[in-house]
Amino acid sequence: MEPSWQKVYSSNDQFKAELLKQVLVANQIEAVVLNQKDSSYQFGEVSILVHQADWTTAKTLIHQQLNNT
């Protein structure tokens, strides 16, 4: 990954991370999901990465989304 990518969210729930990524994409923020879970034992985390310039906006959108659920 390029150094301009920053982690904005992490969880052990891949489904939630994918949903949050779609919220970011719908708001014109480029985002990627990085799955670092072990495939055999299912431990580890799933992270959402965004460009450094979008970090503050992405963090706000994620916070709003999590508080609405």
N, C-alpha and C positions, 0 to 999 in steps of 0.2 A: 504494500500500500504506500501511497505517497505520504510524505510527512504532513501534508495539509489536512489529512483526515483525522478527525477527533471523535473519541467515544462520547456519545451523548446519553446513552441508556444501556443498561445491561440487566439481564434476567436469566432465570433458568427455564422460562416459559417461551419456547420458540414461537408459538402461535401469537402470543401477545406482542412479541417483538415484530412479527410480520405485519400485524394490524397497525402498530404504531408507525412502522415504515411507510405504510400506505397513506397514513394521515400526512406525513411529511411530504411525500411525493405529490399528493393532492394540493399541497400548498407550495409547489414549485421548489422544494428543497431536495436536492439529490441526496439519496441515502442508500446505504448498503447494510445488509445484515451479515455479520460475521459469526458463524456457528463454531464454537470451540468446545462443544459437548463431545464427550467420549461416546462413540457409537455402541459400544458393548454394555457399559454400565450406566449411561445416561447421567453423568455428573459433569459439571462444568457450566459455562455460561454462553449465552447468545448476546451479542452486542450490536447496537446500531451505531454506525459511523456516519458523520456528515462532514462536509468541508468546514474548515475552521471559521470561515466568514459567516456561515449559517448557524453556528453552534448556539448562540444566544436565542435566536428565533426558534430553532428546533427544540431547545430545552423548554421554552415557554409553551410551545404547542403540545409537547409530551406531557408536561405538568397539567395543562388544562384538560387534556384527554383523560389522564389518569384520575383526576378529581371529579370528572363527570360520570365515571362508571361506578 
